[in-house]
């Protein structure tokens, strides 16, 4: 009977300590939850405010091409990126709090598991002693009447059920701990990615400020100098456009339909989320630019995806970075600007252009969905967006342009057949 009382007391102590452990942690846990809720609310407010910054950025792209308009464009882009920096910093703060909360939960669960193990071990020892010292005949002989013997047998059965319940609870706690560990690891990965995005956006903001200084140096802050610069840009852009069209048109004959992947939605990942502002091929937009003299051929060798400056660009599939460059060094705002090219293992090669920042190097092996750079407005661009081209890999090459240094070209295929 003493062992039975001890076993019962141990269970009561375990329950008491588990309850008090949660009570002791509840204040800290509650404070963390309040801080997390506050960060969530701030992020919601920032999301609503984001539309205003994007609208401001859009308006600056539509203004007449003047020096003042160009400086306002850059200023608006800097404001847009600084806003994104604030959003990213808030996201990191929230993740830090969530990780702390999960660590608190894990500590509580671990302590409860350890105590449950001790209780279970003691209860098993008690049951062993009962089984060793008692059998059915002994129970009936040592008790003065049948009812007392039956009560003791019933107590042993109940004690065994308690042990089974303890084992089940212990397994349940272990499952909870595994889930908490996984969640904590995922949060830490998110935080590392957010920190990388934050650092990249800070670099973009610095680069934009340098671009503003560069414009002022090139024009000596004179409108007439800026207009002369625009005329030179336009002349080069028309020459570059005609050159790309001529070279890529000749490469189209090299496309082997037997080697191209079968058209399949989802074969390639969307590199960025956004509205398609220009499709592939002889689109209405391409024809419009052609009619206005902007294009020498009424076709478009990729798709344009609208995205505000500083948005992460994802690799469309596993592959190797085979080229990257910045054509603004050779023909300022007249071609692809900053670009990245990735060759995949399915006879497709993808180009990502008009970037604000590249996060990879030539020769890097990238995974599908990995951040490779950030959207921007470099090269010939009427506003922040991503130009995305898919080439038949055997035709892709970097050629020496007559007007803009090293030039990526190839036989393009419709990206929408694979996205």
C-alpha positions as CSV (number, residue, x, y, z in Angstrom):
1,X,0.0,0.0,0.0
2,X,2.9,2.4,0.7
3,X,4.2,1.9,-2.9
4,X,0.7,2.7,-4.2
5,X,0.6,5.9,-2.1
6,X,4.1,6.9,-3.3
7,X,3.2,6.3,-6.9
8,X,0.0,8.4,-6.6
9,X,2.0,11.2,-4.9
10,X,4.6,11.2,-7.7
11,X,1.9,11.6,-10.3
12,X,0.3,14.5,-8.4
13,X,3.7,16.2,-8.0
14,X,4.4,15.8,-11.8
15,X,1.1,17.3,-12.6
16,X,1.6,20.1,-10.1
17,X,5.1,20.9,-11.5
18,X,4.0,20.8,-15.1
19,X,1.2,23.3,-14.4
20,X,3.5,25.5,-12.4
21,X,6.1,25.4,-15.2
22,X,3.6,26.7,-17.7
23,X,2.5,29.4,-15.1
24,X,6.0,30.5,-14.6
25,X,6.6,30.9,-18.3
26,X,3.2,32.3,-19.2
27,X,4.2,35.9,-18.3
28,X,7.2,35.9,-20.6
29,X,5.3,33.9,-23.3
30,X,2.5,36.4,-23.1
31,X,4.8,39.4,-23.4
32,X,6.4,37.8,-26.5
33,X,3.0,37.2,-28.0
34,X,2.0,40.8,-27.5
35,X,5.2,42.0,-29.2
36,X,4.7,39.6,-32.1
37,X,1.1,40.8,-32.5
38,X,2.4,44.4,-32.5
39,X,4.9,43.6,-35.3
40,X,2.2,41.8,-37.3
41,X,0.0,44.9,-37.0
42,X,2.9,47.1,-38.1
43,X,3.6,44.9,-41.2
44,X,-0.1,45.1,-42.2
45,X,0.1,48.9,-42.0
46,X,3.3,48.9,-44.1
47,X,1.6,46.7,-46.7
48,X,-1.2,49.2,-47.0
49,X,1.4,52.0,-47.3
50,X,3.3,50.2,-50.0
51,X,0.7,51.0,-52.6
52,X,1.4,54.7,-52.1
53,X,5.2,54.2,-52.7
54,X,4.6,52.1,-55.8
55,X,2.1,54.7,-57.2
56,X,4.7,57.4,-56.6
57,X,7.3,55.4,-58.4
58,X,4.9,54.7,-61.3
59,X,4.2,58.4,-61.7
60,X,7.9,59.3,-62.0
61,X,8.3,56.9,-64.9
62,X,5.5,58.7,-66.8
63,X,7.0,62.2,-66.5
64,X,8.6,63.9,-69.5
65,X,12.2,63.0,-70.0
66,X,14.0,65.9,-68.4
67,X,16.9,66.1,-66.1
68,X,14.7,67.0,-63.2
69,X,12.3,64.2,-64.1
70,X,15.2,61.7,-64.1
71,X,16.5,62.9,-60.7
72,X,12.9,62.6,-59.3
73,X,12.8,59.0,-60.7
74,X,15.9,58.1,-58.9
75,X,14.7,59.8,-55.7
76,X,11.5,57.9,-55.9
77,X,13.3,54.6,-56.4
78,X,15.5,55.4,-53.4
79,X,12.4,56.1,-51.3
80,X,10.8,52.8,-52.6
81,X,13.9,50.8,-51.6
82,X,14.2,52.5,-48.2
83,X,10.6,51.6,-47.6
84,X,11.3,48.0,-48.4
85,X,14.3,48.1,-46.0
86,X,11.9,49.2,-43.2
87,X,9.5,46.3,-44.1
88,X,12.4,43.8,-44.1
89,X,13.7,45.1,-40.7
90,X,10.3,44.7,-39.2
91,X,10.0,41.2,-40.6
92,X,13.3,40.3,-39.1
93,X,12.2,41.7,-35.7
94,X,9.1,39.6,-35.8
95,X,11.0,36.5,-36.7
96,X,13.4,37.0,-33.8
97,X,10.5,37.2,-31.4
98,X,8.9,34.1,-32.9
99,X,12.1,32.2,-32.6
100,X,12.4,33.2,-28.9
101,X,8.8,32.1,-28.3
102,X,9.5,28.7,-29.9
103,X,12.7,28.3,-27.8
104,X,10.6,29.0,-24.7
105,X,8.0,26.4,-25.8
106,X,10.8,23.9,-26.6
107,X,12.3,24.4,-23.1
108,X,9.0,23.9,-21.5
109,X,8.3,20.8,-23.5
110,X,11.7,19.3,-22.8
111,X,11.4,19.8,-19.1
112,X,8.0,18.2,-19.1
113,X,9.4,15.3,-21.1
114,X,12.2,14.8,-18.6
115,X,9.8,14.9,-15.6
116,X,7.4,12.5,-17.3
117,X,10.3,10.1,-17.8
118,X,11.1,10.2,-14.1
119,X,7.5,9.6,-13.2
120,X,7.2,6.8,-15.6
121,X,10.4,5.1,-14.3
122,X,9.1,5.3,-10.8
123,X,5.7,3.9,-11.7
124,X,7.3,1.0,-13.6
125,X,9.5,0.2,-10.5
126,X,6.4,0.3,-8.3
127,X,4.5,-2.0,-10.7
128,X,7.5,-4.4,-10.8
129,X,7.5,-4.6,-7.0
130,X,3.8,-5.3,-7.0
131,X,4.1,-8.1,-9.6
132,X,7.2,-9.6,-7.8
133,X,5.7,-9.7,-4.4
134,X,2.1,-10.6,-5.3
135,X,0.2,-13.2,-7.1
136,X,-3.5,-14.0,-7.2
137,X,-3.3,-16.6,-4.4
138,X,-1.2,-14.4,-2.2
139,X,-3.7,-11.5,-2.6
140,X,-6.6,-13.7,-1.7
141,X,-4.8,-15.2,1.4
142,X,-3.5,-12.0,2.8
143,X,-6.8,-10.2,2.7
144,X,-9.5,-11.0,5.2
145,X,-12.3,-11.0,2.7
146,X,-12.9,-11.3,-1.0
147,X,-13.8,-7.7,-1.6
148,X,-10.5,-6.4,-0.2
149,X,-8.6,-8.8,-2.6
150,X,-10.6,-7.7,-5.5
151,X,-10.0,-4.0,-4.7
152,X,-6.2,-4.6,-4.6
153,X,-6.3,-6.4,-8.0
154,X,-8.4,-3.6,-9.4
155,X,-5.8,-1.1,-8.1
156,X,-3.0,-2.9,-9.9
157,X,-5.0,-2.9,-13.2
158,X,-5.7,0.8,-12.8
159,X,-2.0,1.4,-12.0
160,X,-1.0,-0.4,-15.2
161,X,-3.5,1.8,-17.2
162,X,-1.8,4.9,-15.6
163,X,1.5,3.7,-16.9
164,X,0.1,3.2,-20.4
165,X,-1.4,6.7,-20.3
166,X,2.0,8.1,-19.3
167,X,3.7,6.4,-22.2
168,X,1.2,7.8,-24.6
169,X,1.6,11.3,-23.2
170,X,5.4,11.0,-23.4
171,X,5.2,10.1,-27.1
172,X,2.8,13.0,-27.7
173,X,5.2,15.4,-26.0
174,X,8.1,14.1,-28.1
175,X,6.1,14.6,-31.3
176,X,5.3,18.2,-30.2
177,X,9.0,18.8,-29.5
178,X,9.9,17.6,-33.0
179,X,7.4,20.0,-34.5
180,X,8.7,22.8,-32.4
181,X,12.3,22.1,-33.5
182,X,11.3,22.0,-37.2
183,X,9.4,25.2,-36.9
184,X,12.3,26.9,-35.1
185,X,14.7,25.8,-37.8
186,X,12.4,27.1,-40.6
187,X,12.1,30.4,-38.8
188,X,15.9,30.7,-38.5
189,X,16.2,30.0,-42.3
190,X,13.6,32.7,-43.0
191,X,15.5,35.1,-40.8
192,X,18.9,34.4,-42.6
193,X,17.2,35.0,-45.9
194,X,15.6,38.2,-44.7
195,X,19.0,39.4,-43.4
196,X,20.5,38.8,-46.9
197,X,17.6,40.6,-48.5
198,X,18.1,43.5,-46.1
199,X,21.8,43.8,-46.8
200,X,21.1,43.6,-50.6
201,X,18.5,46.3,-50.5
202,X,20.9,48.6,-48.5
203,X,23.4,48.1,-51.3
204,X,20.8,48.9,-53.9
205,X,20.0,52.2,-52.1
206,X,23.7,53.1,-52.1
207,X,23.9,52.2,-55.8
208,X,20.9,54.4,-56.6
209,X,22.5,57.3,-54.8
210,X,25.7,56.7,-56.9
211,X,23.5,56.7,-60.1
212,X,22.1,60.1,-59.1
213,X,25.7,61.5,-58.7
214,X,26.7,59.9,-62.0
215,X,23.9,61.6,-63.9
216,X,24.8,65.0,-62.4
217,X,28.4,64.5,-63.3
218,X,27.5,63.4,-66.9
219,X,25.2,66.4,-67.4
220,X,27.0,68.9,-65.2
221,X,23.4,69.6,-63.9
222,X,22.5,71.2,-67.3
223,X,19.2,70.3,-69.1
224,X,20.8,70.7,-72.5
225,X,23.5,68.2,-71.6
226,X,20.9,65.8,-70.4
227,X,18.9,66.1,-73.7
228,X,22.1,65.5,-75.7
229,X,22.7,62.4,-73.5
230,X,19.1,61.2,-74.3
231,X,19.7,61.6,-78.0
232,X,22.9,59.6,-77.8
233,X,21.1,56.9,-75.8
234,X,18.3,56.7,-78.3
235,X,20.7,56.4,-81.3
236,X,22.6,53.6,-79.6
237,X,19.4,51.8,-78.5
238,X,18.0,51.7,-82.0
239,X,21.3,50.3,-83.3
240,X,21.4,47.7,-80.5
241,X,17.8,46.6,-81.0
242,X,18.4,46.1,-84.8
243,X,21.6,44.1,-84.0
244,X,19.9,41.8,-81.5
245,X,17.0,41.2,-83.9
246,X,19.3,40.4,-86.8
247,X,21.5,38.0,-84.8
248,X,18.7,36.2,-83.0
249,X,16.6,35.8,-86.2
250,X,19.5,33.9,-87.8
251,X,19.8,31.6,-84.8
252,X,16.1,30.6,-84.8
253,X,16.9,28.1,-87.6
254,X,19.1,26.2,-85.2
255,X,16.3,25.3,-82.8
256,X,15.9,21.5,-82.7
257,X,12.2,20.7,-81.8
258,X,13.3,17.2,-80.8
259,X,15.6,18.5,-78.1
260,X,13.3,21.2,-76.7
261,X,11.4,20.1,-73.6
262,X,7.7,19.3,-74.2
263,X,5.6,22.3,-73.4
264,X,4.6,21.9,-69.7
265,X,3.3,24.4,-67.2
266,X,5.5,24.6,-64.2
267,X,8.6,23.3,-65.8
268,X,10.1,26.7,-65.0
269,X,9.4,28.6,-61.8
270,X,8.1,32.2,-62.1
271,X,11.2,34.3,-61.4
272,X,9.2,37.1,-59.8
273,X,5.5,37.7,-59.0
274,X,3.9,40.4,-61.0
275,X,1.7,41.4,-63.9
276,X,3.0,40.7,-67.4
277,X,3.3,44.1,-69.1
278,X,4.6,42.7,-72.4
279,X,4.3,39.2,-73.8
280,X,6.6,37.2,-76.1
281,X,6.6,37.6,-79.9
282,X,4.6,39.9,-82.1
283,X,2.7,41.5,-79.3
284,X,0.6,44.7,-79.5
285,X,3.2,46.4,-77.3
286,X,6.0,45.3,-79.5
287,X,4.1,46.5,-82.6
288,X,3.4,49.8,-80.9
289,X,7.1,50.4,-80.1
290,X,7.9,49.3,-83.7
291,X,5.4,51.9,-85.0
292,X,7.0,54.6,-82.8
293,X,10.4,53.7,-84.0
294,X,11.6,52.2,-80.7
295,X,11.9,48.7,-82.1
296,X,13.3,47.7,-85.5
297,X,11.3,44.5,-85.4
298,X,7.7,44.2,-84.1
299,X,8.6,41.3,-81.9
300,X,9.7,40.8,-78.3
301,X,12.3,38.1,-77.4
302,X,10.9,37.5,-73.9
303,X,8.3,38.7,-71.4
304,X,8.3,41.7,-69.1
305,X,7.1,41.2,-65.6
306,X,6.2,44.3,-63.6
307,X,7.8,44.5,-60.2
308,X,8.9,47.4,-58.0
309,X,12.6,47.9,-57.5
310,X,14.4,45.6,-55.1
311,X,12.2,42.6,-55.3
312,X,14.1,39.2,-55.1
313,X,14.5,37.3,-58.4
314,X,14.4,33.5,-58.2
315,X,16.2,31.0,-60.4
316,X,13.6,29.5,-62.7
317,X,15.2,26.0,-62.3
318,X,18.4,24.3,-61.2
319,X,21.4,25.3,-63.3
320,X,24.7,27.0,-63.7
321,X,25.3,30.8,-64.0
322,X,27.1,31.0,-67.3
323,X,27.1,34.8,-67.8
324,X,26.4,38.1,-66.1
325,X,27.2,41.6,-66.9
326,X,26.3,45.3,-66.7
327,X,25.8,46.8,-70.2
328,X,25.3,50.3,-68.7
329,X,29.1,50.4,-68.6
330,X,29.1,50.2,-72.4
331,X,25.9,51.8,-73.5
332,X,24.2,53.6,-70.7
333,X,20.4,52.8,-70.5
334,X,20.4,51.5,-74.0
335,X,20.3,47.7,-73.6
336,X,19.8,45.0,-70.9
337,X,21.6,46.8,-68.1
338,X,22.5,44.4,-65.4
339,X,21.7,40.8,-66.4
340,X,22.2,37.2,-65.4
341,X,22.1,34.1,-67.6
342,X,21.6,30.5,-66.2
343,X,21.9,27.3,-68.3
344,X,19.6,24.5,-67.1
345,X,19.9,20.7,-67.7
346,X,16.9,20.6,-70.1
347,X,18.2,22.5,-73.2
348,X,16.8,25.7,-71.8
349,X,18.8,28.8,-70.9
350,X,17.2,31.8,-69.0
351,X,18.1,35.4,-69.1
352,X,17.1,37.9,-66.3
353,X,17.6,41.6,-67.3
354,X,17.2,45.2,-66.0
355,X,18.4,44.2,-62.5
356,X,19.4,46.5,-59.7
357,X,21.7,43.9,-58.1
358,X,23.2,40.5,-58.9
359,X,23.6,38.1,-56.0
360,X,25.5,35.3,-57.9
361,X,28.8,34.9,-59.8
362,X,29.7,33.2,-63.1
363,X,30.2,29.5,-62.4
364,X,27.8,29.3,-59.4
365,X,25.5,26.3,-59.3
366,X,22.0,27.5,-58.3
367,X,18.9,25.7,-57.1
368,X,15.3,26.3,-58.3
369,X,13.8,29.1,-56.3
370,X,17.2,30.5,-55.0
371,X,17.5,34.2,-54.9
372,X,19.9,35.3,-57.7
373,X,19.3,39.0,-57.9
374,X,16.9,41.9,-57.5
375,X,14.5,43.7,-59.9
376,X,15.6,47.1,-61.1
377,X,15.5,49.7,-63.8
378,X,18.9,49.4,-65.4
379,X,19.4,49.4,-69.2
380,X,16.6,50.5,-71.6
381,X,13.6,50.3,-69.3
382,X,10.5,52.4,-69.0
383,X,10.0,51.4,-65.4
384,X,11.2,48.8,-62.8
385,X,10.5,45.3,-64.2
386,X,12.1,42.0,-65.0
387,X,12.8,41.1,-68.6
388,X,12.8,37.3,-68.8
389,X,14.0,35.4,-71.9
390,X,14.2,31.7,-72.5
391,X,16.7,30.5,-75.1
392,X,17.3,27.1,-76.8
393,X,20.6,26.4,-75.0
394,X,22.8,25.2,-77.9
395,X,22.2,28.6,-79.6
396,X,23.1,30.8,-76.6
397,X,26.3,32.7,-76.7
398,X,28.0,36.0,-75.7
399,X,28.9,37.9,-78.8
400,X,30.8,41.1,-79.2
401,X,28.3,43.9,-80.0
402,X,29.3,46.6,-82.4
403,X,27.5,49.1,-80.0
404,X,27.4,47.7,-76.5
405,X,30.3,45.5,-75.5
406,X,29.6,41.8,-74.6
407,X,26.0,40.9,-75.7
408,X,23.9,37.9,-74.7
409,X,22.1,36.4,-77.7
410,X,20.4,33.1,-78.6
411,X,17.3,31.7,-80.3
412,X,14.4,32.6,-78.0
413,X,11.3,30.5,-77.3
414,X,8.1,31.5,-75.6
415,X,8.6,31.4,-71.8
416,X,4.9,31.0,-71.2
417,X,5.1,27.5,-72.7
418,X,7.1,26.5,-69.6
419,X,6.2,28.8,-66.7
